[in-house]
């Protein structure tokens, strides 16, 4: 019987840890406009799931982006972007598209 007790204690500890994290709300912020979105991961939220790389000026959309999911775009130099890696929301991407500021590089 003693060999089963640690396993039962570990299972209780694990379930308590999971319960503690269920109430945590993750937010994702857009680096361009500072809007925040409720995330489903640390770096992705519905309408805010695209990442900008300042070294290449590439904007890559991931699951959650309704505009460029699974696409990579070059951001034109005429679009003023922060010099940092970060998330960009769909409303900001829509503005870039309206100003002809994105050039499609690849679609997965």
Residue frames relative to the residue before (quaternion, step in Angstrom):
aa qw qx qy qz dx dy dz
X 1.0000 0.0000 0.0000 0.0000 0.00 0.00 0.00
X 0.6330 0.5656 -0.3469 0.3989 3.59 0.94 -0.75
X 0.6396 0.5367 -0.3472 0.4270 3.61 1.03 -0.58
X 0.6556 0.5035 -0.3241 0.4600 3.63 1.14 -0.40
X 0.5582 0.6513 -0.3865 0.3389 3.59 1.06 -0.59
X 0.6709 0.4806 -0.3427 0.4489 3.69 0.77 -0.78
X 0.6359 0.5268 -0.3461 0.4455 3.60 0.98 -0.71
X 0.6495 0.4984 -0.3208 0.4763 3.58 0.96 -0.75
X 0.6476 0.5067 -0.3222 0.4692 3.59 0.95 -0.80
X 0.6495 0.5111 -0.3216 0.4620 3.60 0.95 -0.81
X 0.6379 0.5244 -0.3338 0.4546 3.60 0.97 -0.80
X 0.6462 0.5062 -0.3223 0.4714 3.60 0.98 -0.76
X 0.6518 0.5124 -0.3203 0.4583 3.58 0.94 -0.83
X 0.6526 0.5110 -0.3206 0.4584 3.59 0.93 -0.83
X 0.6783 0.4806 -0.3120 0.4599 3.58 0.84 -0.89
X 0.6222 0.5242 -0.3530 0.4619 3.61 1.04 -0.62
X 0.6427 0.5135 -0.3276 0.4646 3.61 0.98 -0.75
X 0.6494 0.5088 -0.3257 0.4618 3.59 0.95 -0.80
X 0.6482 0.5195 -0.3182 0.4568 3.57 0.96 -0.85
X 0.6428 0.5349 -0.3278 0.4395 3.60 1.00 -0.76
X 0.7191 0.4457 -0.2651 0.4625 3.63 0.99 -0.72
X 0.5240 0.6542 -0.4202 0.3477 3.62 1.15 -0.33
X 0.6988 0.4717 -0.2739 0.4627 3.60 1.07 -0.63
X 0.5324 0.6246 -0.4146 0.3930 3.60 1.22 -0.20
X 0.1913 -0.7641 0.6064 0.1087 3.57 -0.92 0.92
X 0.2417 -0.7608 0.5910 0.1161 3.54 -0.79 1.07
X 0.0972 -0.7869 0.6062 0.0621 3.57 -0.94 0.86
X 0.2058 -0.7441 0.6271 0.1030 3.51 -1.19 0.73
X 0.1857 -0.8011 0.5639 0.0760 3.59 -0.86 0.99
X 0.4230 -0.6701 0.5528 0.2578 3.52 -1.15 0.72
X 0.4155 -0.7294 0.4889 0.2371 3.58 -0.83 0.97
X 0.6606 0.5214 -0.3141 0.4394 3.60 1.19 -0.38
X 0.8293 0.1773 -0.0693 0.5254 3.59 0.85 -0.93
X 0.4219 -0.7415 0.4182 0.3119 3.60 1.35 -0.12
X 0.3629 0.7073 -0.5207 0.3112 3.61 1.18 0.34
X 0.2432 -0.7686 0.5742 0.1429 3.57 -1.10 0.68
X 0.1451 -0.7756 0.6135 0.0303 3.52 -1.17 0.79
X 0.4771 -0.6390 0.5103 0.3220 3.58 -1.09 0.67
X 0.2562 -0.8235 0.4965 0.0986 3.54 -0.55 1.23
X 0.3229 -0.6973 0.5952 0.2349 3.48 -1.34 0.34
X 0.7379 0.1028 -0.1552 0.6487 3.56 1.37 0.19
X 0.7136 -0.4602 0.3031 0.4326 3.58 -1.24 0.06
X 0.8067 0.2463 -0.1212 0.5234 3.59 1.10 -0.57
X 0.7321 0.3739 -0.2377 0.5175 3.60 1.21 0.18
X 0.0571 0.7553 -0.6504 0.0573 3.51 -1.15 0.83
X 0.5916 -0.5161 0.4445 0.4314 3.55 -1.20 0.30
X 0.8329 0.1365 -0.1686 0.5091 3.56 -0.86 1.09
X 0.7617 0.2090 -0.1889 0.5835 3.60 1.22 0.27
X 0.4167 0.7048 -0.4613 0.3417 3.56 0.41 1.25
X 0.5189 0.5909 -0.4444 0.4290 3.56 0.95 0.89
X 0.2132 -0.7947 0.5599 0.0976 3.56 -0.97 0.86
X 0.2468 -0.7653 0.5842 0.1097 3.53 -0.99 0.98
X 0.1435 -0.7612 0.6286 0.0700 3.56 -1.05 0.89
X 0.3371 -0.7918 0.4725 0.1900 3.61 -0.38 1.18
X 0.5949 0.5847 -0.3707 0.4083 3.60 1.12 -0.52
X 0.7776 0.2870 -0.1465 0.5399 3.59 1.01 -0.81
X 0.3185 -0.7506 0.4882 0.3112 3.58 1.34 -0.39
X 0.4296 0.6912 -0.4654 0.3480 3.56 1.11 0.72
X 0.1667 -0.7505 0.6359 0.0685 3.52 -1.13 0.86
X 0.0666 -0.8159 0.5741 -0.0162 3.58 -0.53 1.21
X 0.2759 -0.7764 0.5524 0.1259 3.54 -0.84 1.07
X 0.1409 -0.7788 0.6093 0.0489 3.53 -1.07 0.86
X 0.7386 -0.3735 0.2993 0.4748 3.55 -1.35 0.05
X 0.6717 0.4307 -0.3571 0.4856 3.56 -0.70 1.11
X 0.6458 0.4648 -0.3184 0.5153 3.56 1.17 -0.52
X 0.2950 -0.7720 0.5386 0.1641 3.57 -0.79 1.00
X 0.6969 0.4834 -0.2678 0.4572 3.59 1.24 -0.22
X 0.8404 0.0870 -0.0182 0.5347 3.61 0.82 -0.90
X 0.1422 0.8075 -0.5540 0.1444 3.59 1.05 0.74
X 0.8554 0.0460 -0.0940 0.5073 3.57 -0.86 1.09
X 0.5941 0.5139 -0.3917 0.4790 3.57 1.10 0.71
X 0.1869 -0.7348 0.6357 0.1450 3.54 -1.29 0.48
X 0.0811 -0.7991 0.5956 -0.0025 3.55 -0.88 1.04
X 0.3752 -0.6540 0.6017 0.2637 3.53 -1.26 0.56
X 0.2852 -0.7480 0.5765 0.1638 3.57 -0.90 0.98
X 0.4573 -0.7116 0.4735 0.2455 3.54 -0.63 1.19
X 0.5560 -0.6147 0.4442 0.3402 3.60 -1.08 0.68
X 0.5807 0.5809 -0.3881 0.4180 3.61 1.18 -0.32
X 0.6232 0.4739 -0.3351 0.5241 3.60 1.32 -0.20
X 0.3287 -0.7507 0.5444 0.1791 3.57 -0.67 1.13
X 0.0147 0.8050 -0.5893 0.0667 3.58 -0.59 1.20
X 0.5433 -0.5937 0.4717 0.3603 3.59 -1.15 0.59
X 0.4027 -0.6979 0.5281 0.2682 3.58 -1.11 0.57
X 0.5373 0.5621 -0.4357 0.4533 3.54 0.49 1.30
X 0.4843 -0.6107 0.5273 0.3384 3.54 -1.23 0.44
X 0.2958 0.7691 -0.5301 0.1999 3.57 -0.87 0.88
X 0.6222 -0.5496 0.4228 0.3635 3.51 -1.39 0.12
X 0.1343 -0.7551 0.6372 0.0760 3.52 -1.23 0.66
X 0.3707 -0.7556 0.5015 0.2002 3.58 -0.82 1.01
X 0.6659 -0.5271 0.3670 0.3796 3.54 -1.28 0.43
X 0.6290 0.5195 -0.3724 0.4424 3.67 0.90 -0.64
X 0.6527 0.4855 -0.3168 0.4878 3.63 1.03 -0.70
X 0.6254 0.5234 -0.3347 0.4721 3.59 1.04 -0.74
X 0.6225 0.5436 -0.3382 0.4501 3.59 1.01 -0.80
X 0.6378 0.5151 -0.3227 0.4731 3.60 1.02 -0.79
X 0.6411 0.5192 -0.3244 0.4628 3.58 0.99 -0.84
X 0.6484 0.5170 -0.3100 0.4650 3.58 0.98 -0.87
X 0.6435 0.5336 -0.3150 0.4493 3.57 0.97 -0.88
X 0.7299 0.3992 -0.2129 0.5124 3.59 1.10 -0.72
X 0.4546 -0.7073 0.4271 0.3326 3.58 1.29 0.33
X 0.3613 0.7723 -0.4456 0.2729 3.55 1.05 0.84
X 0.7076 0.4130 -0.2676 0.5071 3.61 1.24 -0.02
X 0.1168 -0.7654 0.6306 0.0535 3.53 -1.05 0.86
X 0.4109 -0.7307 0.4925 0.2337 3.58 -0.62 1.14
X 0.1991 -0.7729 0.5955 0.0920 3.56 -0.84 1.04
X 0.7936 -0.1450 0.1335 0.5756 3.59 0.83 -0.97
X 0.1443 -0.7323 0.6576 0.1024 3.50 -1.33 0.51
X 0.3856 -0.7524 0.4911 0.2098 3.55 -0.77 1.03
